[in-house]
Amino acid sequence: MAVTINGQNYYRTSEVCQMVSISKNTLFRWLKEGIFSEAERRDRRGWRLFNEAEIHRLKAEANRININKIQGR
């Protein structure tokens, strides 16, 4: 369920992972490796909140193809 802050919708980690079709482990690894910066907002429990733009970037990363890995380089 989206959380609305100043007219913008934000989604929690589990919702984002379902929307992007990745596991929480993958998301946390991407955050740790710096592929994505840490979420700018958190709710009162400290849970990460992601906006629509961040979700689109995550989807793009999830669908990105690494040609070097495919070619065995």
Order of alpha helices (4+ residues) and beta strands (2+ residues): beta-beta-alpha-alpha-beta-beta-alpha-alpha
